[in-house]
Every structure is written in structure tokens, then in C-alpha cells.
Amino acid sequence: METRKLDSNRNTRKARDMSGKSTTLYDFGTVTARIDATGEYVELPVRMTLTGKLGIGVEVGPLSLSINDSKVLASILDEINNRADWSES
């Protein structure tokens, strides 16, 4: 499996334009995702950030999430994991 790293240079991210200047509070490393349309795998850096417009938020690759949206996503992922655990037992 060949994996491509997404551009993690904060200065080239379009989302940065929407969220203003941001500071990385914590770098969680990367997650690998598959782009179904191309079959390509990409590494997405995951960071906890602080911005003037969003406040505390989360960056996943080129995406910026508010803390509220990240909580919704965490809840959805938790439910998916619970259902996967249930179906595997």
C-alpha cells in the first residue's frame, strides 16, 4: 500500500484563511485514509489548535473543525466503534 502525505505546511492550508492565525496546542500524529475515487491512501495530520476565530478546534489534514463539531464527530465515531465491536462478537 503506497501512502501519500498531505501537505501539512500550515501556511498553504485554505482552511487557515477562514480560521485566522492558528497555534498548534497538540500534535496527535497522523491517520491514514483511503480516497475511494482514486484508490489512493493519504496520511492526514491530526492537531488540536487554537485560532482567533474558532477558538479551540481540531485539524484533520486540510479540514478545520470547531470544538463542537469535533465532539459530534467523536460521538459518531464512538457509535461506529460500538456497533463494530457488537457485530464482531
Contact map, one row per residue, 1 for C-alpha under 8 A:
11100000000000000000000000000000000000001000000000000000000000000000000000000000000000000
11110000000000000000000000000000000000011000000000000000000000000000000000000000000000000
11111000000000000000000000000001000000011110000000000000000000000000000000000000000000000
01111100000000000000000000000000000000011110000000000000000000000000000000000000000000000
00111111000000000000000000000000000000000111000000000000000000000000000000000000000000000
00011111000000000000000000000000000000000111100000000000000011000000000000000000000000000
00001111100100000000000000000000000000000000000000000000000010000000000000000000000000000
00001111110010000000000000000000000000000000100000000000000011000000000000000000000000000
00000011111110000000000000000000000000000000000000000000000000000000000000000000000000000
00000001111110010000000000000000000000000000000000000000000000000000000000000000000000000
00000000111110010000000000000000000000000000000000000000000000000000000000000000000000000
00000010111111010000000000000000000000000000000000000000000000000000000000000000000000000
00000001111111111000000000000000000000000000000000000000000001000000000000000000000000000
00000000000111111100000000000000000000000000000000000000000001000000000000000000000000000
00000000000011111110000000000000000000000000000000000000000001110000000000000000000000000
00000000011111111111110000000000000000000000000000000000000000000000000000000000000000000
00000000000011111111000000000000000000000000000000000000000000000000000000000000000000000
00000000000001111111000000000000000000000000000000000000000000000000000000000000000000000
00000000000000111111110000000000000000000000000000111100000000010000000000000000000000000
00000000000000011111110000000000000000000000000000111000000000000000000000000000000000000
00000000000000010011111000000000000000000000000000110000000000000000000000000000000000000
00000000000000010011111100000000000000000000000011110000000000000000000000000000000000000
00000000000000000000111110000000000000000000000011100000000000000000000000000000000000000
00000000000000000000011111100000000000000000001111000000000000000000000000000000000000000
00000000000000000000001111100000000000000000001111000000000000000000000000000000000000000
00000000000000000000000111110000000000000000001110000000000000000000000000000000000000000
00000000000000000000000111111000000000000000111100000000000000000000000000000000000000000
00000000000000000000000001111100000000000000111100000000000000000000000000000000000000000
00000000000000000000000000111110000000000000111000000000000000000000000000000000000000000
00000000000000000000000000011111000000000011110000000000000000000000000000000000000000000
00000000000000000000000000001111100000000011110000000000000000000000000000000000000000000
00100000000000000000000000000111110000001111000000000000000000000000000000000000000000000
00000000000000000000000000000011111000001111000000000000000000000000000000000000000000000
00000000000000000000000000000001111100111100000000000000000000000000000000000000000000000
00000000000000000000000000000000111111111100000000000000000000000000000000000000000000000
00000000000000000000000000000000011111110000000000000000000000000000000000000000000000000
00000000000000000000000000000000001111100000000000000000000000000000000000000000000000000
00000000000000000000000000000000001111110000000000000000000000000000000000000000000000000
00000000000000000000000000000000011111111000000000000000000000000000000000000000000000000
01110000000000000000000000000000011101111100000000000000000000000000000000000000000000000
11110000000000000000000000000001111000111110000000000000000000000000000000000000000000000
00111100000000000000000000000001111000011111000000000000000000000000000000000000000000000
00111100000000000000000000000111100000001111100000000000000010000000000000000000000000000
00001100000000000000000000000111100000000111110000000000000111000000000000000000000000000
00000101000000000000000000111110000000000011111000000000001110000000000000000000000000000
00000000000000000000000000111110000000000001111100000000011110000000000000000000000000000
00000000000000000000000111111000000000000000111110000000011100000000000000000000000000000
00000000000000000000000111110000000000000000011111000001111000000000000000000000000000000
00000000000000000000011111000000000000000000001111100011111000000000000000000000000000000
00000000000000000000011110000000000000000000000111110111100000000000000000000000000000000
00000000000000000011111000000000000000000000000011111111100000000000000000000000000000000
00000000000000000011110000000000000000000000000001111110000000000000000000000000000000000
00000000000000000011000000000000000000000000000000111110000000000000000000000000000000000
00000000000000000010000000000000000000000000000001111111100000000100000000000000000000000
00000000000000000000000000000000000000000000000011111111100000000110000000000000000000000
00000000000000000000000000000000000000000000000111100111110000000110000000000000000000000
00000000000000000000000000000000000000000000000111100111111000011110010000000000000000000
00000000000000000000000000000000000000000000011110000001111100011110010000000000000000000
00000000000000000000000000000000000000000000111110000000111111111000000000000000000000000
00000000000000000000000000000000000000000001111000000000011111111000000000000000000000000
00000111000000000000000000000000000000000011110000000000001111100000000000000000000000000
00000101000011100000000000000000000000000001000000000000001111110000000000000000000000000
00000000000000100000000000000000000000000000000000000000001111111000000000000000000000000
00000000000000100010000000000000000000000000000000000000111101111100000000000000000000000
00000000000000000000000000000000000000000000000000000000111100111111110000000000000000000
00000000000000000000000000000000000000000000000000000111110000011111110000000000000000000
00000000000000000000000000000000000000000000000000000011110000001111111000000000000000000
00000000000000000000000000000000000000000000000000000000000000001111111100000000000000000
00000000000000000000000000000000000000000000000000000000000000001111111110000000000000000
00000000000000000000000000000000000000000000000000000000110000001111111111000000000000000
00000000000000000000000000000000000000000000000000000000000000000011111111100000000000000
00000000000000000000000000000000000000000000000000000000000000000001111111110000000000000
00000000000000000000000000000000000000000000000000000000000000000000111111111000000000000
00000000000000000000000000000000000000000000000000000000000000000000011111111100000000000
00000000000000000000000000000000000000000000000000000000000000000000001111111110000000000
00000000000000000000000000000000000000000000000000000000000000000000000111111111000000000
00000000000000000000000000000000000000000000000000000000000000000000000011111111100000000
00000000000000000000000000000000000000000000000000000000000000000000000001111111110000000
00000000000000000000000000000000000000000000000000000000000000000000000000111111111000000
00000000000000000000000000000000000000000000000000000000000000000000000000011111111100000
00000000000000000000000000000000000000000000000000000000000000000000000000001111111110000
00000000000000000000000000000000000000000000000000000000000000000000000000000111111111000
00000000000000000000000000000000000000000000000000000000000000000000000000000011111111100
00000000000000000000000000000000000000000000000000000000000000000000000000000001111111110
00000000000000000000000000000000000000000000000000000000000000000000000000000000111111111
00000000000000000000000000000000000000000000000000000000000000000000000000000000011111111
00000000000000000000000000000000000000000000000000000000000000000000000000000000001111111
00000000000000000000000000000000000000000000000000000000000000000000000000000000000111111
00000000000000000000000000000000000000000000000000000000000000000000000000000000000011111
